[in-house]
Amino acid sequence: QVHFEGSGGGLVQVGGSLRLSCEASRPILSIPEIGWYRQAPGKQHELVAQISRGGTIRYADSVKGRFAISKDNAKSTVYLQMDNLKPEDTAVYYCNKVPSMDYWGQGTQVTVSS
């Protein structure tokens, strides 16, 4: 099964920006749909952005206009540019297939301070 490793998280103030990266253990062109999910404390995973093999993109309403997903097929890496961050964006962010696998790889913590 494919393994995803996220990175790029950190502590940022309200209104700040971060760029997350997620490297897959096999070519992402072999995966029909990849998403960025987040999990806040005590909550389930939430799909916030997804990109298809062909480049079709969709966003959750909560991040539309602030987040941008992209990918580099040659590097098997998916990115999430996050701008105008809000405290409610605080969570651990993960990559996974869409629909998600039961296995969640390495996430990256994003903390937005007010």
C-alpha positions, 0 to 999 in steps of 0.5 A, a space after each residue: 500500500 502507498 505511504 504518505 509523509 507530510 511535512 511543513 507544518 508549524 506555529 503561525 499567527 492568525 493571517 499567516 501562511 504555510 506550505 505543506 508537502 506530502 511525498 508518496 511512496 509510489 508514483 502519484 499518477 497511479 492514484 486516481 484521487 489524493 486529498 489533504 485531510 485534517 484532524 483537530 483534537 477530539 474530531 474525525 478526519 476532515 477532507 479539505 482539498 483534493 486533486 485528481 490524477 488529471 488535475 481536477 481540484 475541489 475544496 471544502 467550503 471552510 478553506 475555499 479561497 484560502 487554501 490551494 492544492 497542487 502536485 508535482 507528478 515527477 516528485 510524487 509530491 502533493 502540496 497545500 498552500 495555506 493563506 489567511 490562516 485562522 485558529 480553526 485551521 489548527 489540526 494535524 494535516 495528512 495526505 491520503 487517497 480519496 476515499 481514504 485508506 484506513 492507514 494514515 501516514 505521517 501527518 504534520 501539525 499546524 497551529 494557528 495562534 490568535 
